[in-house]
Each structure stands twice: as C-alpha cells, then as structure tokens.
Amino acid sequence: MKTPASSGLLRGAFILGTAAILSKLIGTLQKIPLQNIGGDGVFGIYTTVYSFYAFLAVFVTAALPAAISKYVAERTAESDERGVRKVLFAGLLTACSAGLLMALGMWSFAPALSGWIGSEHTLLPLRAAALALLVVPPMAALRGFFQGLQQALPTAVSQVTEQIVRVGVMVALLLTLNAAGASDERIAAGAALGSAGGGLAGLGAMLLFWRRYGRSGRAWRPSAAKLAVQAEREAEEEALRSVGASDAYAEKEPGFVEAAADSAERPKRFTSGQWAKRLLIYAVPVFVGSLSQPLLNLVDTLTVPRLLQGAGWNDLASMEQFGVYNRGIPLVQLVFMLATSLSTLLLPAIAEAKARGEEDRIRSSAGTSLRWLWILGLTAAAGLAALAEPVNVMLYADAEGTDALRWTALSAAGGTLGIVSAALLQGIGAVRAPALFLIVSAALKLVLNLLLVPQMGISGAALAGAVSYMAAALLGVLVLARLTGLRGGVRRALLQPLLLAGLTALAAYSARLLCGVLLSAAELGGRAGALLTSVAGVAAGVLVFAAALVYTRAVSDAELSALPGGAKLAALARRLRREA
C-alpha cells in the first residue's frame, strides 16, 4: 500500500516525465518545419549555431536546477526556511551570473566562432542565440526550486509553454522573413530568436507560479511542526553559547559535544556565497555527465563545414550540406529521448540497491536494463536504416543525403546502450567513468571526421558518429561488467538482439518494396507515397518485432510479468507459443 508521500512522488514523477517527453518531442520535431520552410542552407546554419547554444545552456538548464532542487529538498526536510531562502537566492544569483557571462562571451566571440566554423553566415545567428542565455537561467533556477519542494506542475507547465512558444516564434519569423526574401543568414537568426521567445514565456509561467505560491501564504511561512523544530534548535544553540560546551557538561551529556559539532556544521549556517560554491561543486559533474550529445554535435560543428570546404564546397554550400547531414538527427534524438526517460527510472533503484549491498539485485537490474534497451536501440536503428529513403522524402521532400541518414540511424544502437550504461554506472557511484568515456568518444569523433569526411562527405561524418557512440557504449558496458560481475551469454547478449533487429529490418524493407510496386501502379509518389510507405514499413516492423520477441523468448515470461499488466502479457505469450 502506497503512502500519501510516495503517491505524491510518483504523481510528480509522472507529471515531470510526461512534460519532459512532450517538450523534447516538440523541440525535436520543430527541426522539420525549419528545413521545410527555410531550406537546407538555413537548416545548416541554424543547426551549427544551436549546437553552441545547447552546449552552454546545459549548465544553466540541467546542472544548476538539479543542484538547487537537491539542496532545497534537504533544507525543506530539515524545516530550515532560512536555508531554503539562501539556496534559492544563491541559485538565482549563480544562474543569472553564469547566463550573463555566457551571453556576453557568445556575443563578443561570435566573429571568432564564425571563423572557427569557417562560415561568415553564422555571425548574426550566433548573436541572436546568445540573447536566450539572458532569460533562460532564472527560469531554470525557479524550476529547480519548485522541484525541490516536490511541486512538479510548475516545471511541467513551464517546459511545455517554453517549447510551444519557441516553435511558434521560430515558425512565425521563418514565414515572415522567408516571404520578405531575407538572406539565409537573417532567416536563421530569426529562427534562433525563438529560443529567447520561448525562454521569456517559460520564465513568465514560472513567475506566475511563484506569485501564486507567495499569495498562498506558504512562501517562507513554517508550519507549527516546523516552528517547534526550529525553536528546539534555537534553544540548543542558546545553550551552547551560554554553557560553552564545557568538559564538565560534556561528561554529563556525552552526546552534547557531538550535537554542538553537528549544529556548527549545519548547512543553514552557510552564507549565500557558500551556498553558491556548494551549488557549483554539485552542478559541474552533472554538467559534464550531460554533455554526450552536445559535445559530439559541437565537434561536428567545428570540423564538418571546414572539411567540406576543403573538399571543394563553398561557404554557403557547405552549410547546405551540413543541413542535409543533420536531417537524421531529430529521428535519432527521439530514440535517445526514450532511452533517457527509461534510464532515469534506473538511478534510484540501483543507488538504493548499492546502499543496501544487494549485489545480486544490482546485477539482475543492470543485466535486464542493458539487454532491453540494447534490443530497442538496435532494432530502431535497423528499422530506420531500412526505411531511410521514404522517411527522408516524407519529412524533407527529397531523398538528398539518404546515405548519411542511414548511417546516422545506426547511432541509435550505440547511443541508447551508452545512455543506459552511463545511468547504471552513476547509480552504483562510478560517476567519473561516463565523463571519461565522453572524452574518448569526442576524441574518436574528431579523428574519424578528419579521416572520413574528405573521402565520404557528410556520410563519413554520420559513420563517425555511429562508431563513436558505439565505442563509448562498449567501454561503459565493460566497466559495468567488471564492477558488478555482470555476465551474459553470447546468445542472449548478441545473437538474439541481432536476430530481432534483422527480422524487423527485413519486414520493414519488404513492406517498402511492396508499397513501391503498388504505389507505382497507382501512380502515386512524392511525399504522400513516401508517407504511406513509411507507415506501412513501421507497422510491418513493429508486428514482426513483437512476434519475434514472443517466439525467440528474447524477453522471458518473468520479465514480461514485471511490466504493468505484465501477467496478462506473459499469459498471452505462452498461449501464442503453444498454438504455434
């Protein structure tokens, strides 16, 4: 039976999870109208610029809110209202200061960044994107505050509002500037302003919740129970000051000196500056651990356009090619989003098992999680690769860059495995390992870009990404196996997932061929035909994947039973196998 507290926690997790998935989905899919309206040139410039903004914004939008949330929750649990105030003030000060420094730096160094990228067309969009760093930090800090109070609704509303307004502003400016015949550079700058518009909207939503929170009388107003705890602490502190913690008193009350030491070390005694230091100490490792995809995107931004120019493309043409290269990124990000959402569920369970010394539970959870997400990532990669051409035409109106999209699709396999292995390593306390593997992956991406892009163009960059993600994932799995004693047979760890992925890809490709014949006979082509082909291919792949899961026993009945409604699924699977 769930307690009210646990029910509230689950409800909050559900709200935050749903909002995060929805906002990320909107943010990912907004790249499709960007390319459709602005073209590959605008898409390439915007993607180039956004990689810098996303790299910097991780600190103020993810790392600092996590730190603020942690310390607000701790001070709230200790009924320390003054500490909560100091944490929030320090968090706002740190976030706004960091945002201001980042914005000024991005604005001032925009000419140098454009030079490093090798395209003067990125100068104005870089400065437009820098404006968002002025409004996003206070919004993110307030989100961390409300999450620390276990109030999920403000963050959820703010996230969705931010993304909707961001996309709305971006599309409105795209249409307006495109109709006015503006240059690709100015259109991309208009699209980049969408981040500032979305940030303002998200901040406005948070301020409304803050105002409502203050008017409700809960802001800084302790309950009777909290007042009692505070009074008791104040009495202890007064006793310390008057008695001085003498040796005689310590002999009578052996626990008094320890209580005095604890009281002296209480975080509520920290100044706002000390809280800011604690927030930074906590946030920096989180920041590093969140840089996997932004860092690889940054490597691409700093190398691919220049390498394309070295291969004979001019400035604007290299930006167009870079836009074509990024066509597959939103699709892979959807798979990463699912893996990240599922991985967040692993951290508390693994950390709890580690604290209790339940090594068998850690091994079992790690093995099941790795295999499930490896199967999903590999199958998604294979299916998308098989349907690369119709999906490309469906989303972007032509088949340009299909080979690059196919290689990009394969990143879903290594990226998914890397996400879950990093989450498991963090859960057991090996927080440095994922950061190290991130550096190795970025270095490998840089080297492979230098080797492959001059020979293969954007397909070489896409292949380099797939290899880099897989390298980081394999390193994570090897370290995880060493730390947890994880073992897996070749059949369950490799052969079954490969079989499932192969059958799924074969079904999707067969459906694609069949649809091609039927649509050709019906003289239906273009985006409509590509849409029908893609839908049919996905449906065939999903059906074959589900059937293969049942008949190959890649997922055991016990694992099915552990899912919500899993008892019925396991019973259905057994019945299907008997009837077969």
C-alpha positions in Angstrom: 0.0 0.0 0.0 1.4 3.4 -1.0 1.7 6.1 1.5 0.5 9.6 0.6 4.1 10.8 0.3 5.0 8.0 -2.1 1.9 8.5 -4.1 2.7 12.2 -4.4 6.2 11.4 -5.5 5.0 9.0 -8.2 2.5 11.6 -9.4 5.2 14.2 -9.6 7.5 11.9 -11.5 4.7 11.1 -13.9 3.9 14.8 -14.5 7.6 15.7 -15.0 8.2 12.7 -17.2 5.2 13.4 -19.4 6.1 17.1 -19.7 9.8 16.3 -20.5 8.8 13.8 -23.2 6.3 16.2 -24.7 8.6 19.2 -24.6 11.5 17.2 -26.1 9.2 15.9 -28.8 8.2 19.4 -29.7 11.7 20.6 -29.6 13.0 17.7 -31.8 10.2 17.8 -34.4 10.5 21.6 -34.8 13.5 21.0 -37.0 11.3 19.5 -39.7 9.3 22.7 -40.5 12.6 24.6 -40.1 14.1 22.7 -43.0 10.8 22.6 -45.0 10.4 26.4 -44.8 13.9 27.7 -44.8 15.7 25.0 -46.8 18.9 23.1 -46.2 21.0 26.3 -46.1 19.0 27.8 -43.2 18.8 24.4 -41.5 22.5 24.0 -41.7 23.3 27.5 -40.3 20.7 27.1 -37.5 22.0 23.7 -36.5 25.5 24.9 -36.4 24.6 27.9 -34.2 22.3 25.9 -32.0 25.0 23.4 -31.1 27.0 26.2 -29.3 23.9 27.4 -27.5 22.9 23.9 -26.5 26.4 23.1 -25.2 26.4 26.2 -23.0 22.8 26.0 -21.9 23.2 22.5 -20.4 24.8 24.1 -17.4 22.0 26.5 -16.5 19.1 24.4 -17.7 20.0 21.0 -16.3 23.0 21.0 -14.0 22.2 24.0 -11.8 18.5 23.2 -11.4 19.4 19.7 -10.3 21.7 21.2 -7.6 19.1 23.7 -6.5 16.5 21.0 -6.3 18.7 18.8 -4.1 19.6 21.4 -1.6 16.1 22.9 -1.4 14.7 19.4 -0.7 17.3 18.9 2.0 16.6 22.2 3.7 12.9 21.7 3.5 13.2 18.2 5.1 15.2 19.9 7.9 12.5 22.6 8.3 15.1 25.2 7.5 13.2 28.0 5.9 16.1 30.4 6.1 18.3 27.8 4.4 15.7 27.4 1.6 15.8 31.2 1.0 19.5 31.2 0.9 19.7 28.3 -1.6 17.1 30.0 -3.9 18.9 33.3 -3.7 22.3 31.7 -4.4 20.8 29.6 -7.2 19.3 32.6 -8.9 22.5 34.6 -8.5 24.7 31.8 -9.8 22.4 31.0 -12.7 21.9 34.7 -13.8 25.6 35.4 -13.4 26.6 32.3 -15.5 23.9 33.2 -18.1 25.2 36.8 -18.4 28.8 35.7 -18.7 27.8 33.1 -21.4 25.7 35.5 -23.3 28.4 38.2 -23.3 31.0 35.6 -24.3 28.9 34.2 -27.1 28.1 37.7 -28.4 31.7 39.0 -28.1 33.4 35.9 -29.5 30.8 35.4 -32.3 33.3 36.7 -35.0 35.9 34.3 -33.8 33.4 31.4 -33.6 32.3 32.1 -37.2 36.0 32.0 -38.2 36.5 28.6 -36.5 33.3 27.3 -38.1 34.5 28.6 -41.4 31.3 30.5 -42.3 30.6 34.2 -42.0 26.9 33.4 -42.3 26.8 32.2 -38.7 27.8 35.5 -37.1 24.3 37.1 -36.8 22.6 33.9 -35.8 25.2 33.3 -33.1 24.4 36.7 -31.6 20.7 36.1 -31.8 21.0 32.8 -30.0 23.1 34.5 -27.2 20.1 36.5 -26.2 18.3 33.4 -24.9 21.1 32.9 -22.3 19.9 36.1 -20.5 16.3 34.8 -19.9 16.6 31.0 -19.6 18.8 30.9 -16.4 16.3 32.5 -13.9 13.5 30.3 -15.4 15.6 27.2 -14.8 16.6 28.2 -11.3 12.9 28.6 -10.3 12.2 25.2 -11.8 14.8 23.7 -9.6 13.3 25.4 -6.6 9.8 24.0 -7.2 11.2 20.6 -7.9 13.0 20.7 -4.6 9.6 21.3 -3.0 8.3 18.3 -4.9 5.9 20.5 -6.8 6.1 19.1 -10.4 3.3 21.1 -12.0 5.1 24.5 -12.3 8.1 22.9 -14.1 5.8 20.8 -16.4 3.8 23.9 -17.4 6.9 26.0 -17.9 8.6 23.3 -20.1 5.7 22.8 -22.4 5.0 26.6 -22.6 8.6 27.3 -23.4 8.7 24.8 -26.3 5.3 25.8 -27.8 6.2 29.5 -27.8 9.7 28.8 -29.0 8.5 26.8 -32.0 5.7 29.4 -32.6 8.0 32.3 -32.6 10.5 30.4 -34.8 7.9 29.4 -37.4 6.3 32.9 -37.5 9.7 34.6 -38.1 10.6 31.9 -40.7 7.5 32.6 -42.6 7.8 36.4 -42.3 11.5 36.6 -43.3 11.2 34.0 -46.0 8.3 35.9 -47.6 10.3 39.1 -47.4 13.1 37.5 -49.3 15.7 37.7 -46.5 19.0 36.0 -46.7 19.6 32.6 -45.2 21.7 34.2 -42.5 18.9 36.5 -41.4 16.3 33.8 -41.6 18.5 31.5 -39.4 18.9 34.4 -37.0 15.1 34.8 -36.8 14.8 31.1 -36.1 17.4 31.4 -33.3 15.4 34.2 -31.7 12.8 31.5 -31.0 14.9 30.3 -28.1 14.7 33.7 -26.4 11.0 34.0 -27.0 10.4 30.5 -25.5 12.6 31.4 -22.6 10.6 34.5 -21.8 7.4 32.5 -22.0 8.8 29.8 -19.7 10.0 32.4 -17.3 6.6 34.1 -17.3 5.0 30.8 -16.4 7.4 30.3 -13.5 6.8 33.8 -12.2 3.1 33.2 -12.2 3.5 30.1 -10.1 5.9 32.0 -7.9 3.3 34.7 -7.3 0.7 32.2 -6.6 3.0 30.4 -4.2 3.7 33.6 -2.3 0.0 34.6 -2.2 -1.0 31.2 -0.8 0.9 32.0 2.4 3.2 29.0 2.1 6.2 31.0 1.0 8.6 31.2 3.9 5.8 30.5 6.4 6.7 27.5 8.5 4.1 25.1 9.8 3.5 24.6 13.5 5.7 21.4 13.4 8.5 23.3 11.7 8.3 26.1 14.2 8.6 23.6 17.0 11.7 22.1 15.4 13.2 25.5 14.9 12.5 26.5 18.5 14.2 23.4 19.7 17.3 24.1 17.6 17.4 27.7 18.7 17.3 26.5 22.4 20.2 24.1 21.7 22.2 26.9 20.1 21.5 29.3 23.0 22.6 26.5 25.5 25.8 26.1 23.5 26.5 29.8 23.7 25.8 30.1 27.4 27.5 26.9 28.6 30.3 26.9 26.1 30.3 23.2 25.8 32.5 22.8 28.9 34.2 19.5 29.6 32.1 19.0 32.8 28.9 19.4 30.8 30.3 17.1 28.2 30.9 14.4 30.8 27.3 14.6 32.0 25.9 14.7 28.5 28.3 12.8 26.2 26.2 13.5 23.1 26.2 17.2 23.7 29.6 17.9 22.1 28.6 15.9 19.0 25.3 17.8 18.9 27.3 21.0 19.1 29.6 19.9 16.2 26.6 18.9 14.1 24.9 22.2 14.8 28.0 24.1 13.9 28.2 22.3 10.6 24.5 22.7 9.7 24.2 23.9 6.1 21.7 26.6 7.2 24.6 28.5 8.7 26.1 28.9 5.3 26.2 32.3 3.6 24.7 32.8 0.2 28.3 32.8 -1.2 29.0 29.5 0.4 25.7 28.1 -1.0 26.7 29.3 -4.4 30.0 27.4 -4.1 28.2 24.2 -3.0 25.8 24.5 -5.9 28.7 24.8 -8.3 30.5 21.8 -6.8 27.4 19.7 -7.3 26.5 21.1 -10.7 29.8 20.8 -12.5 29.9 16.9 -12.5 26.2 16.8 -13.6 27.1 19.3 -16.4 30.0 17.1 -17.6 27.8 14.0 -17.5 25.1 15.6 -19.6 27.4 16.6 -22.5 27.4 13.4 -24.5 25.3 14.5 -27.5 26.0 18.3 -27.3 29.8 17.7 -27.3 29.7 15.4 -30.3 27.5 18.0 -32.1 30.0 20.6 -31.2 32.8 18.5 -32.7 30.8 18.2 -35.9 30.1 22.0 -36.0 33.8 22.9 -35.7 35.0 20.3 -38.2 32.5 19.2 -40.8 31.8 22.6 -42.6 35.6 23.3 -42.8 36.4 19.8 -44.1 33.6 20.2 -46.7 35.1 23.5 -47.8 38.5 21.8 -48.0 36.9 19.2 -50.3 35.7 21.9 -52.7 32.4 23.2 -51.3 32.0 27.0 -50.9 30.8 28.6 -47.7 27.0 28.5 -48.2 27.1 25.2 -50.0 29.0 23.6 -47.0 26.2 25.0 -44.7 23.6 23.4 -47.0 25.4 20.1 -46.9 25.7 20.4 -43.1 21.9 20.9 -43.0 21.4 17.7 -45.1 23.7 15.8 -42.7 21.5 16.9 -39.7 18.3 15.6 -41.2 18.6 12.3 -39.4 19.5 13.8 -36.0 15.9 14.5 -34.9 14.9 10.9 -35.6 17.8 9.5 -33.6 17.1 12.0 -30.8 13.6 10.5 -30.4 15.2 7.2 -29.6 17.7 8.8 -27.3 14.8 10.6 -25.5 13.0 7.3 -24.9 16.3 5.8 -23.6 17.0 8.7 -21.3 13.4 8.7 -19.9 13.7 5.0 -19.1 17.2 5.4 -17.7 16.1 8.0 -15.1 14.0 5.2 -13.6 17.1 3.1 -13.0 19.2 5.5 -10.9 17.1 5.5 -7.7 16.7 1.7 -7.7 20.4 1.0 -8.5 21.5 3.5 -5.9 19.2 2.0 -3.3 20.5 -1.5 -4.0 24.1 -0.3 -3.8 23.5 1.4 -0.4 22.0 -1.9 0.9 24.8 -4.0 -0.5 22.3 -6.0 -2.7 24.8 -7.1 -5.3 22.5 -9.7 -6.8 19.8 -7.1 -7.3 22.3 -4.7 -9.0 23.5 -7.5 -11.3 19.9 -8.5 -12.2 18.7 -5.0 -12.8 21.7 -4.0 -14.8 21.6 -7.0 -17.0 17.9 -6.7 -17.7 18.1 -2.9 -18.4 21.1 -3.3 -20.7 19.5 -6.1 -22.7 16.1 -4.4 -23.1 17.5 -1.0 -24.2 20.1 -2.7 -26.4 17.4 -4.6 -28.2 15.2 -1.5 -28.6 18.1 0.7 -29.8 19.5 -1.8 -32.2 16.0 -2.6 -33.6 15.2 1.1 -34.0 18.5 1.7 -35.8 17.9 -1.3 -38.2 14.3 -0.3 -38.9 15.2 3.4 -39.6 18.1 2.4 -41.8 15.8 0.1 -43.9 13.3 3.0 -44.3 15.8 5.8 -44.7 14.8 6.9 -48.2 10.9 7.1 -47.8 11.3 8.7 -44.4 13.7 11.3 -45.9 11.3 12.1 -48.6 8.3 12.1 -46.2 9.9 14.6 -43.8 12.2 16.7 -46.1 10.6 16.4 -49.6 13.6 14.9 -51.3 16.0 12.0 -51.0 19.2 14.0 -50.7 21.5 12.7 -48.1 19.8 9.4 -47.7 23.1 7.5 -47.3 24.1 9.9 -44.5 20.7 9.5 -42.8 21.1 5.7 -43.0 24.5 5.9 -41.2 23.1 8.4 -38.7 20.3 5.9 -37.9 22.9 3.4 -36.7 23.9 5.9 -34.0 20.7 4.9 -32.2 22.2 1.5 -31.3 25.4 2.7 -29.6 23.8 5.9 -28.3 21.0 4.0 -26.5 23.4 1.5 -25.0 25.7 4.3 -23.9 22.8 6.2 -22.2 21.7 3.2 -20.1 25.2 2.1 -19.2 26.1 5.6 -18.1 23.0 5.8 -15.9 23.8 2.4 -14.3 27.4 3.5 -13.6 26.2 6.7 -12.0 23.7 4.6 -9.9 26.5 2.5 -8.4 28.7 5.5 -7.7 31.1 5.3 -10.7 30.4 8.9 -11.7 33.7 9.6 -13.4 33.6 6.8 -15.8 30.9 8.2 -18.1 32.7 11.5 -18.3 35.9 9.8 -19.3 34.1 7.8 -22.0 32.6 11.0 -23.2 36.0 12.5 -23.8 37.2 9.3 -25.5 34.1 9.4 -27.7 34.6 13.0 -28.7 38.2 12.5 -29.5 37.4 9.5 -31.6 34.7 11.5 -33.4 37.2 14.2 -34.2 39.8 11.8 -35.6 37.2 9.9 -37.7 35.8 13.2 -39.0 39.2 14.2 -40.2 39.7 10.8 -41.9 36.3 10.1 -43.4 34.7 13.5 -44.3 37.2 14.3 -47.0 36.6 10.9 -48.5 32.9 10.3 -48.0 31.5 13.8 -47.3 28.6 14.0 -44.9 28.2 10.2 -44.9 31.7 10.0 -43.4 30.6 12.3 -40.6 27.5 10.2 -40.0 29.5 7.0 -39.9 32.0 8.6 -37.5 29.1 9.4 -35.2 27.8 5.8 -35.2 31.3 4.4 -34.4 31.9 7.0 -31.6 28.7 6.3 -29.8 29.3 2.6 -30.0 32.8 2.9 -28.7 31.6 4.9 -25.6 28.8 2.3 -25.1 31.2 -0.7 -25.2 33.5 1.0 -22.7 30.6 1.6 -20.4 29.4 -2.0 -20.6 32.9 -3.4 -20.0 33.4 -1.3 -16.9 29.9 -2.1 -15.6 30.5 -5.8 -16.1 33.8 -5.6 -14.1 32.2 -3.6 -11.3 29.0 -5.7 -10.9 30.2 -9.1 -12.0 27.7 -8.9 -14.9 27.8 -11.9 -17.2 25.8 -12.6 -20.3 25.9 -15.4 -22.8 26.6 -14.6 -26.4 23.2 -15.9 -27.4 21.2 -13.5 -25.2 23.6 -10.6 -25.3 24.4 -10.5 -29.0 22.7 -13.2 -31.2 19.1 -12.6 -30.1 19.2 -8.8 -30.5 20.8 -9.1 -33.9 18.2 -11.6 -35.0 15.4 -9.4 -33.8 16.9 -6.3 -35.5 17.5 -8.2 -38.7 13.9 -9.6 -38.8 12.5 -6.1 -38.1 14.6 -4.5 -40.8 13.7 -7.3 -43.3 10.0 -6.8 -42.6 10.2 -3.0 -43.0 12.2 -3.3 -46.2 9.8 -5.9 -47.7 6.9 -3.6 -46.9 8.7 -0.8 -48.5 9.3 -2.8 -51.7 5.7 -4.0 -51.8 4.4 -0.4 -51.3 6.7 0.8 -54.1 5.1 -1.6 -56.6 1.6 -0.8 -55.5 2.1 3.0 -55.4 3.9 2.9 -58.8 0.9 1.1 -60.3 -1.4 3.7 -58.7 0.9 6.5 -60.0 1.2 7.9 -56.5 4.5 9.2 -55.5 6.1 12.2 -53.8 5.6 12.9 -50.1 2.2 11.2 -50.0 3.6 8.0 -51.4 6.6 8.2 -49.0 4.3 8.7 -46.1 2.3 5.6 -46.9 5.4 3.6 -47.5 6.9 4.7 -44.2 3.8 4.0 -42.2 3.5 0.5 -43.8 7.2 -0.2 -43.1 6.9 0.8 -39.5 3.8 -1.2 -39.0 5.3 -4.3 -40.5 8.5 -3.9 -38.5 6.6 -3.5 -35.2 4.4 -6.5 -35.8 7.4 -8.8 -36.7 9.4 -7.4 -33.8 6.6 -8.2 -31.3 6.2 -11.7 -32.8 9.9 -12.4 -32.7 10.1 -11.3 -29.0 7.5 -13.9 -28.1 8.8 -16.8 -30.2 12.5 -16.4 -29.6 12.0 -15.8 -25.8 14.3 -12.8 -26.0 12.2 -11.5 -23.2 11.3 -14.1 -20.6 7.9 -14.6 -19.1 9.3 -13.3 -15.7 10.4 -10.1 -17.3 7.1 -9.6 -19.0 5.3 -10.2 -15.7 7.3 -7.4 -14.2 5.7 -4.9 -16.5 2.4 -3.1 -15.8 -0.2 -5.6 -16.8 2.6 -8.0 -17.5 0.8 -11.1 -16.1 -1.7 -10.9 -19.0 1.1 -10.3 -21.5 3.1 -13.3 -20.2 -0.1 -15.5 -20.3 -0.7 -14.3 -23.9 2.9 -15.1 -24.9 2.6 -18.6 -23.5 -0.7 -19.2 -25.3 0.8 -18.0 -28.6 3.8 -20.2 -28.3 1.6 -23.3 -27.6 -0.7 -22.5 -30.6 2.3 -22.1 -32.8 
